Amino acid sequence: MRIDAPGRNQPLSNTGTTRRADGSGRAFSLDLGGQAPGRAASTPAPAAASTIGALGAMLALQEFEDPRERRARAVKRGHDLLDRLEGLKIALLSGQLPEAELDSLVTVLSSRLPTGDDKLESVLDDIDLRARVELAKLGRFPA
Protein backbone atom coordinates (compact mmCIF):
# COMPACT_ATOMS: atom_id res chain seq x y z
CA MET A 1 0.00 0.00 0.00
CA ARG A 2 1.40 3.37 -0.95
CA ILE A 3 0.52 6.57 0.87
CA ASP A 4 0.98 9.76 -1.12
CA ALA A 5 1.28 13.31 0.06
CA PRO A 6 -1.85 15.47 -0.37
CA GLY A 7 -2.44 16.48 -3.99
CA ARG A 8 -0.15 13.80 -5.36
CA ASN A 9 -2.48 11.12 -6.64
CA GLN A 10 -1.02 10.75 -10.13
CA PRO A 11 0.15 7.29 -11.20
CA LEU A 12 3.86 6.62 -11.44
CA SER A 13 5.53 7.46 -14.72
CA ASN A 14 6.68 4.84 -17.19
CA THR A 15 10.00 3.35 -16.15
CA GLY A 16 10.85 1.88 -19.55
CA THR A 17 13.99 2.56 -21.56
CA THR A 18 14.52 6.20 -22.37
CA ARG A 19 15.77 7.32 -25.78
CA ARG A 20 17.74 10.45 -26.47
CA ALA A 21 16.40 13.04 -28.82
CA ASP A 22 19.33 12.52 -31.21
CA GLY A 23 18.34 8.87 -31.72
CA SER A 24 21.64 7.45 -30.46
CA GLY A 25 19.98 5.21 -27.85
CA ARG A 26 22.53 6.17 -25.19
CA ALA A 27 20.87 7.18 -21.96
CA PHE A 28 24.01 8.23 -20.08
CA SER A 29 27.21 9.92 -21.11
CA LEU A 30 30.24 10.90 -19.07
CA ASP A 31 31.54 14.43 -19.38
CA LEU A 32 35.33 14.10 -19.48
CA GLY A 33 35.88 17.83 -19.36
CA GLY A 34 37.68 18.10 -22.70
CA GLN A 35 39.95 15.07 -22.22
CA ALA A 36 40.37 12.23 -24.60
CA PRO A 37 38.20 9.17 -23.85
CA GLY A 38 41.25 6.94 -23.16
CA ARG A 39 42.87 9.16 -20.50
CA ALA A 40 41.78 9.15 -16.90
CA ALA A 41 41.24 12.41 -15.07
CA SER A 42 43.54 13.13 -12.16
CA THR A 43 41.72 12.87 -8.85
CA PRO A 44 42.95 13.96 -5.45
CA ALA A 45 44.14 11.23 -3.08
CA PRO A 46 41.69 10.23 -0.35
CA ALA A 47 42.22 11.66 3.11
CA ALA A 48 43.15 8.39 4.80
CA ALA A 49 45.28 9.97 7.51
CA SER A 50 42.41 11.95 8.97
CA THR A 51 40.18 8.87 8.92
CA ILE A 52 42.80 6.81 10.75
CA GLY A 53 43.25 9.57 13.31
CA ALA A 54 39.51 9.72 13.94
CA LEU A 55 39.38 5.94 14.29
CA GLY A 56 42.23 6.02 16.79
CA ALA A 57 40.43 8.64 18.85
CA MET A 58 37.25 6.55 18.83
CA LEU A 59 39.11 3.45 20.02
CA ALA A 60 40.86 5.44 22.76
CA LEU A 61 37.50 6.64 24.06
CA GLN A 62 36.14 3.10 24.11
CA GLU A 63 39.12 1.91 26.15
CA PHE A 64 38.56 4.59 28.81
CA GLU A 65 36.93 3.03 31.82
CA ASP A 66 35.01 4.97 34.41
CA PRO A 67 36.08 4.10 37.99
CA ARG A 68 32.41 3.86 38.98
CA GLU A 69 31.83 1.17 36.33
CA ARG A 70 34.88 -0.75 37.54
CA ARG A 71 33.64 -0.55 41.14
CA ALA A 72 30.12 -1.65 40.15
CA ARG A 73 31.53 -4.68 38.29
CA ALA A 74 33.63 -5.62 41.34
CA VAL A 75 30.61 -5.34 43.64
CA LYS A 76 28.56 -7.48 41.24
CA ARG A 77 31.34 -10.08 41.20
CA GLY A 78 31.40 -10.12 45.03
CA HIS A 79 27.63 -10.64 45.16
CA ASP A 80 27.93 -13.38 42.54
CA LEU A 81 30.58 -15.19 44.58
CA LEU A 82 28.44 -14.97 47.72
CA ASP A 83 25.42 -16.32 45.84
CA ARG A 84 27.48 -19.22 44.49
CA LEU A 85 28.81 -20.01 47.97
CA GLU A 86 25.23 -20.03 49.26
CA GLY A 87 24.23 -22.39 46.45
CA LEU A 88 27.19 -24.62 47.30
CA LYS A 89 26.11 -24.70 50.96
CA ILE A 90 22.56 -25.71 50.00
CA ALA A 91 23.86 -28.40 47.64
CA LEU A 92 26.11 -29.87 50.36
CA LEU A 93 23.28 -29.85 52.90
CA SER A 94 21.05 -31.75 50.48
CA GLY A 95 23.77 -34.35 49.93
CA GLN A 96 24.67 -33.36 46.38
CA LEU A 97 27.90 -32.02 44.98
CA PRO A 98 27.31 -30.71 41.45
CA GLU A 99 30.55 -30.32 39.51
CA ALA A 100 29.02 -27.53 37.42
CA GLU A 101 28.66 -25.31 40.50
CA LEU A 102 32.26 -25.94 41.49
CA ASP A 103 33.45 -25.14 37.97
CA SER A 104 31.44 -21.91 37.88
CA LEU A 105 32.87 -20.90 41.27
CA VAL A 106 36.42 -21.47 39.99
CA THR A 107 35.60 -19.44 36.86
CA VAL A 108 34.29 -16.48 38.87
CA LEU A 109 37.33 -16.60 41.15
CA SER A 110 39.67 -16.26 38.18
CA SER A 111 37.91 -13.15 36.83
CA ARG A 112 39.05 -10.56 39.37
CA LEU A 113 40.21 -7.12 38.27
CA PRO A 114 41.61 -4.37 40.53
CA THR A 115 39.15 -1.68 41.60
CA GLY A 116 41.41 0.99 43.10
CA ASP A 117 39.29 1.17 46.28
CA ASP A 118 41.19 -0.23 49.28
CA LYS A 119 38.10 -0.92 51.41
CA LEU A 120 36.34 -2.72 48.58
CA GLU A 121 39.50 -4.69 47.80
CA SER A 122 39.67 -5.82 51.44
CA VAL A 123 36.08 -7.10 51.37
CA LEU A 124 36.64 -8.84 48.02
CA ASP A 125 39.82 -10.45 49.39
CA ASP A 126 37.79 -11.92 52.27
CA ILE A 127 35.12 -13.25 49.91
CA ASP A 128 37.75 -14.75 47.59
CA LEU A 129 39.53 -16.38 50.54
CA ARG A 130 36.28 -17.94 51.77
CA ALA A 131 35.52 -19.32 48.31
CA ARG A 132 39.06 -20.72 47.97
CA VAL A 133 38.79 -22.40 51.39
CA GLU A 134 35.49 -24.04 50.44
CA LEU A 135 36.94 -25.26 47.16
CA ALA A 136 40.05 -26.57 48.92
CA LYS A 137 37.85 -28.54 51.37
CA LEU A 138 36.29 -30.24 48.35
CA GLY A 139 39.62 -31.00 46.70
CA ARG A 140 39.46 -28.22 44.13
CA PHE A 141 42.44 -25.89 44.19
CA PRO A 142 41.97 -22.85 41.94
CA ALA A 143 45.05 -21.07 40.64
Contacts in CASP RR format, 6 or more apart in sequence:
PFRMAT RR
TARGET T0000
AUTHOR 0000-0000-0000
METHOD contacts of the structure
MODEL  1
MRIDAPGRNQPLSNTGTTRRADGSGRAFSLDLGGQAPGRAASTPAPAAAS
TIGALGAMLALQEFEDPRERRARAVKRGHDLLDRLEGLKIALLSGQLPEA
ELDSLVTVLSSRLPTGDDKLESVLDDIDLRARVELAKLGRFPA
17 27 0 8 1.000
18 27 0 8 1.000
19 25 0 8 1.000
19 27 0 8 1.000
20 26 0 8 1.000
20 27 0 8 1.000
32 41 0 8 1.000
33 41 0 8 1.000
35 41 0 8 1.000
67 116 0 8 1.000
70 113 0 8 1.000
70 115 0 8 1.000
70 116 0 8 1.000
71 115 0 8 1.000
71 117 0 8 1.000
71 120 0 8 1.000
73 113 0 8 1.000
74 112 0 8 1.000
74 113 0 8 1.000
74 115 0 8 1.000
74 117 0 8 1.000
74 120 0 8 1.000
74 124 0 8 1.000
75 120 0 8 1.000
77 108 0 8 1.000
77 111 0 8 1.000
77 112 0 8 1.000
77 124 0 8 1.000
78 124 0 8 1.000
78 127 0 8 1.000
80 108 0 8 1.000
81 105 0 8 1.000
81 108 0 8 1.000
81 109 0 8 1.000
81 127 0 8 1.000
81 128 0 8 1.000
81 131 0 8 1.000
82 127 0 8 1.000
84 101 0 8 1.000
84 104 0 8 1.000
84 105 0 8 1.000
84 108 0 8 1.000
84 131 0 8 1.000
85 105 0 8 1.000
85 130 0 8 1.000
85 131 0 8 1.000
85 134 0 8 1.000
87 101 0 8 1.000
88 101 0 8 1.000
88 102 0 8 1.000
88 105 0 8 1.000
88 134 0 8 1.000
91 97 0 8 1.000
91 98 0 8 1.000
91 101 0 8 1.000
97 138 0 8 1.000
102 135 0 8 1.000
102 138 0 8 1.000
102 140 0 8 1.000
105 131 0 8 1.000
105 134 0 8 1.000
105 135 0 8 1.000
106 135 0 8 1.000
106 140 0 8 1.000
106 142 0 8 1.000
108 131 0 8 1.000
109 128 0 8 1.000
109 131 0 8 1.000
109 132 0 8 1.000
109 135 0 8 1.000
109 142 0 8 1.000
110 142 0 8 1.000
110 143 0 8 1.000
112 124 0 8 1.000
112 128 0 8 1.000
114 121 0 8 1.000
115 121 0 8 1.000
115 124 0 8 1.000
132 142 0 8 1.000
135 141 0 8 1.000
135 142 0 8 1.000
END
